[in-house]
Amino acid sequence: VMLPLSLLRAGKDNPMLVELKNGETYNGILINCDIWMNLSIRDVVCTSRDGSKFWKIPECYIRGNNIKYLRVPDEVIDKVVEEPTKRERDNAGRGRGRGRGGSVGGRGGGRG
């Protein structure tokens, strides 16, 4: 399972395009990301929503809840280390343990 945050972590120090919900786009190199998908990017070219204006910004911070989509290079996708899902993490290394469940053991034996 490829999770969005594992993709972003693999994308550090790589170029990426970020489009915001308001239509602006930011092209730059990903510096860092956090669990809320907030991004820090450097060497940024910002494009206005209608594409008529451009700004060059040395560094900027983008709040994750404003992001509409991200475009990353294919090489980044190949580098992604697939992370186990929460269910896989929770079940890892578990034995039978105590409690209900299973068809053997416990008081009273099996049914039927």
C-alpha positions in Angstrom: 0.0 0.0 0.0 1.4 3.4 -1.0 0.4 6.1 1.4 0.5 9.8 0.5 2.9 10.7 3.3 5.4 8.0 2.4 5.3 9.4 -1.2 6.0 12.9 0.2 8.8 11.7 2.4 10.5 10.0 -0.5 10.1 13.2 -2.5 12.3 15.3 -0.3 15.0 17.3 -2.2 13.1 16.6 -5.5 11.1 19.0 -7.7 7.3 19.0 -7.3 4.3 21.0 -8.5 1.6 21.9 -5.9 -1.7 23.2 -7.0 -3.8 24.9 -4.3 -7.6 24.9 -4.0 -7.6 28.6 -5.0 -5.9 27.7 -8.4 -2.4 29.0 -7.7 0.5 26.7 -8.5 3.8 26.4 -6.8 6.8 24.7 -8.5 9.8 24.1 -6.3 12.1 21.6 -4.4 10.5 19.9 -1.4 12.4 20.6 1.8 10.1 19.0 4.3 6.6 17.7 5.1 4.7 16.8 8.2 1.9 14.4 9.1 -0.7 17.1 8.1 0.9 17.4 4.7 2.2 20.9 5.4 5.1 21.5 3.0 8.2 23.6 3.0 9.6 24.2 -0.5 12.5 26.2 -1.9 13.4 27.8 -5.2 9.7 28.4 -5.9 8.0 29.7 -8.9 4.5 30.7 -8.1 1.9 31.1 -10.8 -1.3 33.0 -10.5 -4.6 31.3 -10.8 -5.2 32.6 -14.4 -1.5 32.0 -15.4 -0.8 35.6 -16.2 1.6 36.4 -13.3 4.7 34.7 -12.0 6.7 35.2 -8.8 10.1 33.7 -7.8 10.2 33.0 -4.1 13.3 31.6 -2.3 11.3 29.5 0.1 7.6 29.1 1.1 5.4 27.1 3.5 2.1 25.6 2.2 -0.5 24.5 4.6 -1.7 21.0 3.8 -5.5 21.7 3.9 -5.0 24.2 1.0 -3.5 21.6 -1.4 -5.7 20.4 -4.3 -3.1 18.1 -5.9 0.7 17.4 -6.1 2.7 16.3 -9.1 6.0 14.4 -8.3 8.5 12.9 -10.7 8.2 9.2 -11.6 11.7 8.6 -10.0 10.2 9.5 -6.6 7.4 7.0 -7.0 10.1 4.3 -7.6 11.9 5.3 -4.4 8.9 5.0 -2.1 9.2 2.5 0.7 5.8 1.1 1.2 4.6 1.5 4.8 2.4 -1.0 6.5 -1.2 0.1 7.0 -2.5 0.6 10.6 -4.2 -2.8 10.6 -0.9 -4.5 9.5 1.1 -2.7 12.2 -1.5 -3.5 14.8 -1.4 -7.2 14.0 2.3 -7.5 13.6 4.0 -9.8 16.1 0.8 -10.9 17.8 0.2 -14.4 19.1 -3.1 -15.8 20.1 -3.1 -14.1 23.4 -5.9 -14.2 26.0 -9.5 -13.5 25.5 -12.4 -14.8 23.5 -12.0 -16.2 20.0 -10.6 -19.3 18.5 -12.2 -22.7 18.4 -10.0 -24.5 20.9 -9.5 -24.0 24.6 -11.4 -22.2 27.2 -14.0 -23.6 29.6 -16.7 -25.8 28.3 -14.9 -27.0 25.2 -16.1 -26.5 21.6 -19.7 -26.3 20.5 -21.4 -28.8 18.4 
